Amino acid sequence: MSLDRRTLITTTVAGVAAASTSLFRPAIAQTKKWKFGVGPLLPNPEDTKKSFGPLFSHLAKELGGEFELAVTTDWAGMAVAMGSGQLDVAWMGPWGYIIANNATNCQAVATVKYDEKPIYHAIIIAKPDLAAAKFPDDTKGRSIAFADIGSTSGWLIPTYYAKEVWKIDPKTFWTYSEGASHAANEIAVSAGQVDMATDFDRNRNAMIASGKVKEGSNKIVWTSDPLPNDAIALPANASADLKAKVQAILTAITPEQAKTLLPNRYTGFVPGTHATYTSIEKAGIAVGKIKAKAT
């Protein structure tokens, strides 16, 4: 088909107009999709997502945008995800945070409160009739269950105390096993399947309150110094502005809001930094699981 001059001019003008419209049309705003992560804090990923999802939904809304929530099955996986740019913000256990920080230099910005306290304690529980007036001396040769090596209170802290304070090798001083969950440890001692086990005070209190174990079915034979609660951390390359925003949003949550945003008995956040977790870092270095950073 041939084009006369008028047709050519009309077609050309229309083409220019279309191109101009395309060039100068405002771009459609892209909704930010935040990538959040939670470590293995509950027995399975489904329970973890259900319990921690409301908090991250609130955080995404305050930051502006949508979100996706990933649940890792171990703390090493969290460190890998943080280091490879797969996460914008993560909720980590104290030892899990230190593992990730050591590998990726991610930074804590807040510490969660439980019953309005930003601290908790590692404990060792025992059968009610076990004699332990002098601990650990009176318990030599007894069976003990440590938790997974990613656990702060269930593995790291009791291992640190054994090495640095009690001057024993837990694997030879006791009949030793490791790898169970905190809930499994409580049940094993209460059922008389093992003489002792590691746990943390919050978990024991919660299991007693829920009726999963009876208060008199085990006793506490050792308690650690105070430990910092779980951390909220951002990657090393996160901007100072984003870190400040996340910290401000979390620390503004009131105890009343926490009832709908957080799992039971978590009551909000206080500001946190890497320095909040230096006692955990010291323990990790002492037991040989991480190396001190070059200064």
Sequence and secondary structure as in RCSB ss.txt:
>XXXX:A:sequence
MSLDRRTLITTTVAGVAAASTSLFRPAIAQTKKWKFGVGPLLPNPEDTKKSFGPLFSHLAKELGGEFELAVTTDW
AGMAVAMGSGQLDVAWMGPWGYIIANNATNCQAVATVKYDEKPIYHAIIIAKPDLAAAKFPDDTKGRSIAFADIG
STSGWLIPTYYAKEVWKIDPKTFWTYSEGASHAANEIAVSAGQVDMATDFDRNRNAMIASGKVKEGSNKIVWTSD
PLPNDAIALPANASADLKAKVQAILTAITPEQAKTLLPNRYTGFVPGTHATYTSIEKAGIAVGKIKAKAT
>XXXX:A:secstr
    HHHHHHHHHHHHHHHHHHHHS       EEEEEE S SSSHHHHHHHHHHHHHHHHHHHSSEEEEEE SSH
HHHHHHHHTT  SEEEE HHHHHHHHHHH  EEEEEEEETTBSEE EEEEE TT   SSTTGGGTT EEEEE TT
 IIIIIHHHHHHHHTS   HHHHSEEEEEE HHHHHHHHHTTSSSEEEEEHHHHHHHHHTTSS GGG EEEEE S
 EE  EEEE TTS HHHHHHHHHHHHT  HHHHHHHSSTTEEEEEE  GGGGHHHHHHHHHTTSS     
